[in-house]
């Protein structure tokens, strides 16, 4: 079975505090980066188990916020997904 490609956003330790602060739903995110990383890796494992081949995309909080504002999105899970889909569409990844 062929793997389904997908882009998954990743936040560096250095950007995590800023990322949480710009996200409308940032208060519901783990305050501890280690817990964020544990959850992130668990989600990657679940995607792989479902046949998805995730490609990590480093997200810069300022770029995400600017893109969401310019494209009429709030910076929440839906806005982050739209941003990831936008970036994914510009990549040359064969399905």
Secondary structure, DSSP 8 states (H G I E B T S, - for coil): ---EEEEEEE--HHHHHHHHHHSTTGGGS-SSHHHHHHHHHHHHHHHHHTTEEEEEEE--HHHHHHHHHHTT--SSHHHHHHHHHHHHHHS----
